Amino acid sequence: MRNKPLIPVNKDPALTGFGQLTPEQTAAYTRDMLESLLRLAQKQGQPMLAHLLQIAALEADSLVRPQR
């Protein structure tokens, strides 16, 4: 198990960046990235990859929806 965060965290509240994202914002960013990758996989004729990306995007979307 890792103890270090994968995303750099800013300890200074005056700074903005990855450390200032809420879990919902992170899930929304992840969902958008997965949807972009999904479209790319579909264009490249990769149905299994597209299916897996779609599942991951739906999971990320379920984390974002309560915010709406």
N, C-alpha and C positions, 0 to 999 in steps of 0.2 A: 504494500500500500504506500501511496505517496503522501507525504506530509506537506509538500510544497504545493501552492496553488498553480494550476496550469496557466492561468491568466494573471499577468502582473497586477498587483493591487496597490493603489495609491493610498498611502497612509495620511497624506495631507488633504484635508477636506477642501482646500482651496483649488486643488487640481481636479480636472475632470478626466475621464478615461474609463478603461475597463473596470477599474475598482469601484466606480460609481454606478454601475448598472445594477438594476434590480433583477431578481430571478425571472420576473415576467419579461423584462426587456431582453434578457439573455435568451429566453425561450423563443421570443418573437424573432430575434436575429437568427437563431438557429433554424427556425421554421422557414424563414425566407431563403436562407442559404440552401437548405435541403430542397425546397421547391425549385430553385434555380438548377441545382444538380439533377433533379428529377427530369426537368425539361431537356437537359443536355443528354441524359441517358436515353430518353425516348428518341431523340433525334439521331443518336448513334446506334439505335437498334439493340439496346441492352435491356430486354424486358425484365430479367431477374433483378438486375441492379435498380431499375426503375421501380419495381415493386417494393424492394427493401427501403429505398429512399422515401417512397410514398408512406410506408408504415411509420418510418421515423418522423416524417413531417406531420403526420396525423397525431403522433404522440406529443410532439412539441406544441402543436396547435391546441391540444387538450390542456396544456399547462398555461397557455395564453388566454384562452376563452374566458375563464372566470374574471379576468381583468376587464373585459369589455362590458 
